[in-house]
Amino acid sequence: MSESKQSNYVPIKVIAIYSVIFYALWTVFHFFIDPVLQTLPSEALSAFIGEGIIKNLIWTLPAVVLMRKYSDKLLVPFKDMFKWNKDCNKYLLIFPAFLAYVILGIVVHGGKLAVSDDFGISEIITVLFVGVTEEFVFRGWLLNSTVKRNENVAVGVNCLMFLVIHFPRWIAEGEFVSNFASLGFISILALSYIFGWIFIKTKNIVLPVTLHMFWDLIIFMLY
């Protein structure tokens, strides 16, 4: 690859160093910080500190700094990611499709359509932040910085990286084996593919963020 063409891409070294530090910090959080947060008297306070403050410091802030620094080398420059365009409208039907899919799954398995007893302020706080933090990192930064090299490879690697970021929590909570035995991990890969595909097609980060938030909301509310 010529030097001039290489200069149009975010350096692999930058992405690799970022990824190692990012995964290390998130692993430390789940094994050493999150257990302390769970001892707080309020679940809402725990969620706000964990999802709203710490996760934004580890996830969103570094991703935004890097997106701005390498904006001219991304598939979608930082300032352009927030512009709604006509392509975004084509994918609005995914919102009702998500809802229909979840409801159908509940009905097929003999479940009851009702708001979960566990749904409360802490879940609302999580929903408000998780779409922003996770989409900014995985679609806005990681996919956006690699997709120009090879779209299919970038999407595939992005899906795997999104799956792996769930490992620290699954291990810490003793759910690692069960999430694979139940094939629950497939939904993580599928959602990552959908969010990534939408980001590439629309060149907009707002739609993946809101879709992510909507998915988590209906899961928290109905399961």
Secondary structure, DSSP 4 states (H G I P E B T S, - for coil): --HHHHTTS--HHHHHHHHHHHHHHHHHIIIIIHHHHTTSS-HHHHHIIIIIIIHIIIIIHHHHHHHHHTGGGSSS-GGGGG---HHHHTTTTHHHHHHHHHHHHHHHTT---S--TT-SHHHHHHHHHHHHHHHIIIIIIIIHHHTTT-HHHHHHHHHHHHHHTTHHHHHHTT-HHHHHHTTTHHHHHHHHHHHHHHHHHH--SHHHHHHHHHHHHHHHHH-
